Amino acid sequence: MATTMATTMIRIEGLCASCGGRSVLDDVHFRLERGEFAYLRGRSGSGKSTLLKLLYRELSEFEGAIEVAGRRLRDIPRHELRRMIGVVFQSFELLEGKTVYENIAMAGDVRGMPRGRIREEAMKLLGRVSLDGRANDYPAQLSGGEQQRVAIVRALLGKPELLLADEPTGNLDSETAAEVLGLLRELQREQGMAMLVVTHSQELIDRYPATVWEMAEGKVRRR
Amino acid sequence: MNLLLYYAREARIGIRRNAGASVASAALIFAALLLTGLLLLLRGGLAGVSDYLHSQLELKVYVERGVDAEQAAAILADKSYVASAVVQTGEQLLGQLESFFAGKPYLLEAFRDDALPDAVVLVLKESEQIALVAQELSQTEGIEQVVYPQQLAEQLVYWSGLLQSAGLAVLAFLLALAFMIVFLAIRLALYQRSKEIRLKLLLGARAGHVRGQFMLEGALVGLAGGTASAVLLLAAGLAVSRRLTAAYGAIVQLDAAALAVLAVCLALAGPIVGAAAAYAAVRRRIGDA
């Protein structure tokens, strides 16, 4: 058990969840090790996003067992859980009225990180995703791919142990999508964090192969 | 400390974004608290006047026409509770009124047509007896009317009570209105910034901290209104106090220290009202999960 706690990032056993009276997840068993990169693939409405929302506690009604970093999900205070997890969304979720830097800094500010450290980490990460020099731009001045890179930097600020990406390339053309996924893969390796990417693109999976969990009719199976 | 500074910055930005609603909220809090301060000052002033009137020992007894005022004064002077009894004739009273109605002779003519009655001015030994003495004298044959300062004090207390009740109703209305405006301003801000709030929570902000940011916004708006009312009340109170003390020092005295305490209370009440309204607006909207 001690070994499990040390090496497993996410452990799900017998997870059931419903949405509006309809069963969305049915007896789901899932495992993601620390430092592992994996895909969660499935059709629209198959329950992928519900599973992710349960993991970062956007949804909280479920039956079964979910453990994150060896702790029962329900025992982890919501804010603490979200500081362990970085989340990247399909729609980027950047604030239009804030600059690139301000959008990124928000992740450090809400955790009480010193301003100097926030600036240092943000600039380093912006350089890493080739956006140095764009810190004072507004999201509307960036392309879709650039906006998603900003969202990735925001998710990585504070060095999360786990990164969840909910269709991060869904709003991008195929070339930019491959570029963004390649970047995610590199950052995952560099930072040694666990990463679960929700996608329905077989092309991207073929390009960056990793463990694939297939989701269909509320059930998950490892492919 | 970093968190406090961050949320203080965010609260300032929030107020700037909702400038119109913030100014309206601050103005209403200002009006409500200023009215509170004025009512308290007025109450203090009237209490001073009332105390002064209650301490007066003098009463005036008007005798019926045909009754000899000098004889009445002699009889009254023999009473055990009377310190002195002096006659004031109708002509003497008219003479006093001439100076009072200076420049308005037509008003004085009304008194000339119907000659004023003679009166006996009594000074009692103790002020507590004045109402009983007045009642006894007014039932005595040959006495038309008894007038004494405590009657005015009773009237003052009566009108002061009415004014206070009406003032309290207006005050309650203004405070409720200020509370509602702050509440609605914060609700509007919650709606406008729902994406930002959701993101902050997703990035690991504590719900209490995000609620605190909005309560800080409400408190800052309240502080602006409260401070403005405190400054105005202090300035006006000191100015009026100087004049009153110079003219009626023995009757009305506004204590500068009490005025300062009242101003501080008003300045503190503003943020409390603002923060309470903001808390009511956010407590169910930004929940702990």
Chai-1 contact restraints between the chains, C-beta under 6 A:
chainA,res_idxA,chainB,res_idxB,connection_type,confidence,min_distance_angstrom,max_distance_angstrom,comment,restraint_id
A,S60,B,A289,contact,1.0,0.0,6.0,A-B,restraint_1
A,R78,B,A289,contact,1.0,0.0,6.0,A-B,restraint_2
A,H79,B,G204,contact,1.0,0.0,6.0,A-B,restraint_3
A,H79,B,R206,contact,1.0,0.0,6.0,A-B,restraint_4
A,R82,B,G204,contact,1.0,0.0,6.0,A-B,restraint_5
A,R83,B,G204,contact,1.0,0.0,6.0,A-B,restraint_6
A,L95,B,E196,contact,1.0,0.0,6.0,A-B,restraint_7
A,A107,B,L203,contact,1.0,0.0,6.0,A-B,restraint_8
A,D109,B,Y6,contact,1.0,0.0,6.0,A-B,restraint_9
A,V110,B,K200,contact,1.0,0.0,6.0,A-B,restraint_10
A,V110,B,L203,contact,1.0,0.0,6.0,A-B,restraint_11
A,V110,B,G204,contact,1.0,0.0,6.0,A-B,restraint_12
A,V110,B,A205,contact,1.0,0.0,6.0,A-B,restraint_13
A,R111,B,G204,contact,1.0,0.0,6.0,A-B,restraint_14
A,G112,B,N2,contact,1.0,0.0,6.0,A-B,restraint_15
A,G112,B,L3,contact,1.0,0.0,6.0,A-B,restraint_16
A,P114,B,N2,contact,1.0,0.0,6.0,A-B,restraint_17
